[in-house]
Amino acid sequence: AGKDFLARIGGDEFALVIRNYTQPSFLDEVIREIHSRIRQSIRVSDQDLNVSASVGICHFPGDCHESEELLRGAEAAMYHAKRQGGDRSTLFDSEIQMTARSRFALESELRETLRTNGLDVFYQPIMDRAGTQLESAEALVRWQHPQRGWLSPIEFLDVARSAGLMYELGACVLKNVCAHWREARDRNTPLPTISVNLSAEQILVPELPELVKEICGSQGMPVSALQFEVTEDSIQGDFSVIGRVLEQLVHAGAELAIDDFGTGYSSLSRLKSLPFSRIKIDRSFINNLPDDENDCAITLSIIGLARGLGLSVVAEGVESEAHESWLFEKGCDYLQGYRYSKPLPYPEFIKRYFSE
């Protein structure tokens, strides 16, 4: 009757406001209908695509007293549904309320940490194909929370994403990397190329290249000292914007790498149209080398694809001598993983690789 609202609130998240229903069974029927409709296959380019939905439900009044609490409560219930395996619905309750309060507190604390540039950056070495020489290093964000101690990215990146903080978070990481580069240069310890991850949220902002040049310039660091990594899935947005942003980063001097290759969705036509120079093979294909024939075949095909496109290849998740020797034999260019080092705080990274 024109009294309900449906809105996209970001990414793949939608909010549905249903007003003036009186029977709980009516809401159950609506949820069943949503799941039923979304589970229907979608045919695109002769391929059947199957989609599922995680639904969070919050009542007003009853579960909350303000409109903002209503949205946040439904979002908290949705995340709970996702953690339970997805493709289900979850009602907001007291347990979820506790989780939601913790999450909202973390979001507030993260905002303050970003405002004061308080995140940390660790570095994981990327080695040459023999695993003996340092070639570059990947910068990885970490957060030392005053009460909770060290938090892994999986614990706070989801919060940053849902709160719309990924662009600010990326800028914070880059500021730290540039400060470390400047400090190392001032100590006559020139760092190798540093690889920095860019999120989908960052590469959809046309102003990103200018921000990168500004942050680098503040420390006297050339953009050519950086390599940027983007995942396959992150380049699925507006191609005209993404293409311009990545082209401008390369024009400024940076190199580009495709991260977690083989786990996302990307057309080869899109890959060849973007200025990448490196492919990083996801660790899930490296774990069972050389025993798993399928993983061997996939890894060889990625190496072959990279050769054909004139790209270099990095294998992530290298943990054993067997991994290393097989990849060396097959012509993989660079190796990264715990066989060489876990991600290290900047002082430890400098001490291990640049001390006399």
C-alpha positions as CSV (number, residue, x, y, z in Angstrom):
1,A,0.0,0.0,0.0
2,G,3.0,2.3,-0.6
3,K,4.0,2.2,3.1
4,D,7.0,-0.1,2.8
5,F,10.5,0.9,1.7
6,L,13.4,-0.9,0.0
7,A,16.8,0.7,-0.2
8,R,20.3,-0.2,-1.1
9,I,22.5,0.9,1.8
10,G,25.9,-0.1,0.4
11,G,27.7,-2.8,-1.4
12,D,25.5,-5.9,-1.5
13,E,23.4,-4.8,1.5
14,F,19.7,-3.8,1.3
15,A,17.3,-2.5,3.9
16,L,13.6,-3.3,3.8
17,V,11.2,-1.4,6.1
18,I,7.9,-3.2,6.5
19,R,5.3,-1.0,8.3
20,N,2.0,-1.6,10.1
21,Y,1.9,-5.4,10.0
22,T,0.1,-7.0,13.0
23,Q,0.7,-10.8,12.6
24,P,4.1,-12.4,13.2
25,S,3.2,-15.0,10.6
26,F,3.1,-12.2,8.0
27,L,6.7,-11.4,8.5
28,D,7.7,-15.0,8.3
29,E,5.8,-15.2,5.0
30,V,7.7,-12.2,3.7
31,I,11.1,-13.7,4.7
32,R,10.2,-17.0,3.0
33,E,9.2,-15.1,-0.2
34,I,12.5,-13.1,-0.2
35,H,14.6,-16.3,0.2
36,S,12.5,-18.1,-2.5
37,R,12.9,-15.3,-5.0
38,I,16.6,-14.7,-4.5
39,R,17.4,-18.4,-4.7
40,Q,16.1,-18.6,-8.2
41,S,18.8,-19.1,-10.8
42,I,19.8,-16.1,-12.9
43,R,21.0,-16.8,-16.5
44,V,23.7,-14.5,-17.7
45,S,25.8,-15.2,-20.9
46,D,24.7,-18.9,-20.9
47,Q,25.8,-19.3,-17.3
48,D,23.4,-20.0,-14.4
49,L,24.2,-17.8,-11.4
50,N,22.9,-18.8,-7.9
51,V,22.5,-16.2,-5.2
52,S,21.6,-16.5,-1.6
53,A,20.7,-13.9,1.1
54,S,21.4,-13.5,4.8
55,V,18.6,-11.7,6.5
56,G,18.6,-9.8,9.8
57,I,15.3,-8.8,11.4
58,C,14.8,-6.1,14.1
59,H,11.5,-4.8,15.5
60,F,10.6,-1.2,16.3
61,P,9.4,-0.8,19.0
62,G,10.4,-3.8,21.0
63,D,14.1,-4.4,20.1
64,C,15.0,-0.7,19.9
65,H,13.8,2.8,20.6
66,E,15.4,4.9,17.8
67,S,15.4,4.6,14.0
68,E,19.2,4.4,13.9
69,E,19.1,1.5,16.4
70,L,16.6,-0.3,14.2
71,L,19.0,-0.3,11.2
72,R,22.0,-1.2,13.3
73,G,20.1,-4.0,15.0
74,A,19.0,-5.5,11.7
75,E,22.6,-5.2,10.4
76,A,23.9,-7.0,13.5
77,A,21.4,-9.8,13.1
78,M,22.3,-10.1,9.4
79,Y,26.0,-10.5,10.3
80,H,25.0,-13.2,12.8
81,A,23.1,-15.0,10.0
82,K,26.2,-14.8,7.8
83,R,28.4,-16.2,10.6
84,Q,25.9,-19.1,10.9
85,G,26.6,-20.1,7.3
86,G,24.5,-17.6,5.4
87,D,21.3,-18.1,3.4
88,R,19.2,-17.9,6.5
89,S,17.3,-15.3,8.6
90,T,18.1,-14.3,12.2
91,L,16.0,-12.3,14.7
92,F,17.7,-9.6,16.8
93,D,18.0,-10.8,20.4
94,S,19.9,-10.0,23.6
95,E,23.0,-12.0,22.6
96,I,23.2,-10.2,19.3
97,Q,22.6,-6.9,21.1
98,M,25.8,-7.6,23.1
99,T,27.7,-8.4,19.9
100,A,26.3,-5.3,18.2
101,R,27.3,-3.0,21.1
102,S,30.8,-4.5,20.9
103,R,30.9,-4.0,17.1
104,F,29.6,-0.4,17.3
105,A,32.1,0.4,20.1
106,L,34.9,-1.0,17.8
107,E,33.7,1.1,15.0
108,S,33.8,4.2,17.1
109,E,37.3,3.3,18.4
110,L,38.5,2.6,14.8
111,R,37.3,6.1,13.7
112,E,39.3,7.7,16.4
113,T,42.4,5.5,15.6
114,L,42.2,6.5,11.9
115,R,41.8,10.2,12.9
116,T,45.1,10.0,14.9
117,N,46.8,7.8,12.3
118,G,47.1,5.1,14.9
119,L,47.2,1.8,12.9
120,D,50.4,-0.2,12.5
121,V,51.9,-1.6,9.3
122,F,53.8,-4.9,9.3
123,Y,55.9,-6.2,6.4
124,Q,56.1,-9.6,4.9
125,P,59.1,-10.2,2.5
126,I,58.6,-11.3,-1.1
127,M,61.7,-13.4,-2.2
128,D,63.3,-14.1,-5.5
129,R,62.5,-17.5,-7.2
130,A,65.2,-19.3,-5.3
131,G,63.9,-18.0,-2.0
132,T,67.2,-16.4,-1.0
133,Q,67.1,-12.7,-1.9
134,L,64.6,-10.1,-0.8
135,E,62.8,-8.7,-3.8
136,S,60.1,-6.6,-2.3
137,A,57.7,-6.6,0.7
138,E,54.0,-6.4,1.3
139,A,52.6,-3.9,3.8
140,L,49.9,-5.4,6.0
141,V,47.7,-3.4,8.3
142,R,47.5,-4.3,12.0
143,W,45.8,-2.6,15.0
144,Q,47.0,-2.7,18.6
145,H,43.8,-2.0,20.5
146,P,44.4,-0.4,23.9
147,Q,42.2,-3.0,25.7
148,R,42.0,-6.0,23.2
149,G,45.6,-6.1,22.2
150,W,46.7,-6.9,18.6
151,L,43.7,-7.4,16.3
152,S,44.0,-9.2,13.1
153,P,42.6,-7.5,9.9
154,I,39.8,-10.0,9.8
155,E,38.6,-8.6,13.1
156,F,38.3,-5.0,12.0
157,L,38.3,-4.7,8.2
158,D,34.7,-5.9,8.1
159,V,33.8,-3.2,10.6
160,A,35.7,-0.6,8.5
161,R,33.9,-1.8,5.4
162,S,30.4,-1.7,6.8
163,A,31.2,1.8,8.4
164,G,32.4,3.2,5.1
165,L,36.0,3.7,6.5
166,M,38.0,1.7,3.9
167,Y,39.2,4.8,2.0
168,E,40.4,6.5,5.2
169,L,42.0,3.2,6.4
170,G,43.9,2.9,3.1
171,A,45.2,6.4,3.4
172,C,46.3,5.7,7.0
173,V,48.3,2.6,5.8
174,L,49.9,4.5,3.0
175,K,51.0,7.4,5.4
176,N,52.7,4.8,7.6
177,V,54.4,3.1,4.7
178,C,55.7,6.5,3.4
179,A,56.9,7.5,6.9
180,H,58.8,4.2,7.2
181,W,60.3,4.6,3.7
182,R,61.5,8.1,4.7
183,E,62.9,6.9,8.0
184,A,64.8,4.1,6.3
185,R,66.2,6.5,3.6
186,D,67.3,9.0,6.3
187,R,69.3,6.0,7.9
188,N,70.8,5.1,4.5
189,T,68.8,1.9,4.5
190,P,66.8,2.1,1.2
191,L,63.8,-0.1,1.2
192,P,62.8,-2.4,-1.7
193,T,59.6,-1.8,-3.5
194,I,56.7,-1.9,-1.0
195,S,53.4,-3.5,-2.0
196,V,50.2,-1.9,-0.6
197,N,46.7,-3.3,-0.9
198,L,44.0,-1.2,-2.4
199,S,40.3,-2.0,-1.6
200,A,37.4,-1.9,-4.0
201,E,36.2,1.2,-2.2
202,Q,39.5,3.0,-2.9
203,I,39.9,2.3,-6.6
204,L,36.4,3.6,-7.2
205,V,37.4,7.1,-6.0
206,P,38.7,9.2,-8.9
207,E,40.8,11.3,-6.5
208,L,42.8,8.4,-5.3
209,P,45.9,9.0,-7.6
210,E,46.1,12.6,-6.3
211,L,45.9,11.4,-2.7
212,V,48.7,8.9,-3.3
213,K,50.9,11.5,-4.9
214,E,50.2,13.9,-2.0
215,I,51.0,11.4,0.7
216,C,54.1,10.2,-1.0
217,G,55.2,13.8,-1.7
218,S,54.9,14.7,2.0
219,Q,57.7,12.3,2.7
220,G,59.7,12.9,-0.4
221,M,58.9,9.4,-1.6
222,P,58.6,8.6,-5.3
223,V,55.4,6.8,-6.3
224,S,57.6,4.4,-8.2
225,A,58.8,3.0,-4.8
226,L,55.3,1.5,-4.5
227,Q,53.4,-1.4,-6.0
228,F,49.6,-1.6,-5.5
229,E,47.7,-4.9,-5.1
230,V,44.0,-5.2,-6.0
231,T,41.9,-8.4,-5.9
232,E,40.0,-9.7,-8.9
233,D,36.7,-9.0,-7.3
234,S,37.6,-5.3,-6.6
235,I,37.9,-4.5,-10.3
236,Q,34.3,-5.5,-11.0
237,G,32.9,-2.0,-10.4
238,D,32.6,0.9,-12.8
239,F,35.2,0.1,-15.4
240,S,35.6,3.7,-16.7
241,V,36.4,4.9,-13.2
242,I,38.6,1.9,-12.2
243,G,40.5,2.0,-15.5
244,R,41.3,5.7,-15.1
245,V,42.4,5.4,-11.5
246,L,44.7,2.5,-12.2
247,E,46.1,4.1,-15.3
248,Q,46.9,7.3,-13.4
249,L,48.7,5.3,-10.6
250,V,50.9,3.6,-13.2
251,H,51.5,6.9,-15.0
252,A,52.6,8.3,-11.6
253,G,55.2,5.5,-11.4
254,A,53.6,2.6,-9.4
255,E,53.3,-1.0,-10.5
256,L,50.1,-3.0,-10.2
257,A,49.5,-6.6,-9.1
258,I,46.4,-8.7,-9.1
259,D,46.1,-10.3,-5.6
260,D,44.5,-13.7,-4.7
261,F,44.4,-14.6,-8.4
262,G,42.1,-17.5,-9.2
263,T,39.7,-17.1,-6.3
264,G,37.6,-14.2,-7.6
265,Y,35.7,-13.5,-10.8
266,S,37.4,-11.5,-13.6
267,S,37.2,-11.7,-17.3
268,L,40.4,-12.0,-19.2
269,S,39.3,-9.1,-21.4
270,R,39.1,-6.9,-18.4
271,L,42.5,-8.1,-17.1
272,K,44.3,-7.4,-20.4
273,S,42.7,-3.9,-20.5
274,L,44.2,-2.9,-17.2
275,P,47.9,-2.0,-16.6
276,F,48.9,-4.9,-14.4
277,S,52.5,-6.2,-14.3
278,R,52.2,-8.9,-11.8
279,I,49.9,-11.8,-10.7
280,K,49.8,-13.2,-7.2
281,I,48.6,-16.8,-7.0
282,D,46.3,-17.3,-4.1
283,R,47.7,-19.5,-1.2
284,S,44.8,-21.9,-1.5
285,F,46.4,-23.3,-4.7
286,I,49.8,-23.5,-3.2
287,N,48.9,-25.3,0.1
288,N,48.8,-28.9,-1.4
289,L,51.6,-28.6,-4.0
290,P,53.0,-30.8,-5.4
291,D,50.7,-33.6,-4.3
292,D,47.4,-32.3,-5.6
293,E,47.1,-32.7,-9.3
294,N,44.4,-30.1,-9.7
295,D,46.3,-27.5,-7.8
296,C,49.4,-28.3,-9.9
297,A,47.4,-27.8,-13.1
298,I,45.8,-24.6,-11.9
299,T,49.1,-23.1,-10.8
300,L,50.8,-24.1,-14.0
301,S,48.0,-22.6,-16.0
302,I,48.3,-19.3,-14.1
303,I,52.1,-19.2,-14.7
304,G,51.4,-19.9,-18.4
305,L,48.8,-17.2,-18.6
306,A,51.1,-14.7,-16.9
307,R,53.9,-15.6,-19.4
308,G,51.5,-15.1,-22.3
309,L,50.5,-11.7,-21.0
310,G,54.0,-10.6,-20.1
311,L,53.4,-10.5,-16.4
312,S,55.6,-11.7,-13.5
313,V,54.2,-14.2,-10.9
314,V,54.3,-14.4,-7.1
315,A,53.2,-17.5,-5.2
316,E,51.6,-16.7,-1.9
317,G,51.5,-19.1,1.1
318,V,54.9,-20.8,0.4
319,E,55.5,-22.8,3.6
320,S,57.7,-25.8,2.8
321,E,60.8,-26.8,0.8
322,A,58.5,-28.9,-1.4
323,H,56.5,-25.8,-2.3
324,E,59.7,-23.8,-3.0
325,S,61.4,-26.4,-5.2
326,W,58.3,-27.2,-7.3
327,L,57.6,-23.5,-7.9
328,F,61.3,-22.9,-8.7
329,E,61.2,-25.7,-11.2
330,K,58.1,-24.4,-12.9
331,G,59.4,-21.0,-13.3
332,C,57.5,-19.0,-10.7
333,D,59.3,-15.6,-10.4
334,Y,58.8,-14.7,-6.7
335,L,57.8,-16.4,-3.5
336,Q,56.0,-15.2,-0.4
337,G,55.0,-17.0,2.8
338,Y,55.9,-18.3,6.2
339,R,58.8,-20.4,4.9
340,Y,60.6,-17.0,4.8
341,S,58.9,-14.9,7.4
342,K,55.6,-14.0,9.0
343,P,54.7,-10.3,8.7
344,L,57.1,-8.3,10.8
345,P,56.8,-5.0,12.6
346,Y,58.9,-2.4,10.8
347,P,61.8,-2.4,13.3
348,E,62.1,-6.2,13.2
349,F,61.9,-6.1,9.4
350,I,64.7,-3.6,9.2
351,K,66.8,-5.6,11.7
352,R,66.4,-8.9,9.9
353,Y,67.0,-7.8,6.3
354,F,69.1,-4.6,6.6
355,S,71.4,-4.9,9.6
356,E,75.1,-5.1,9.0
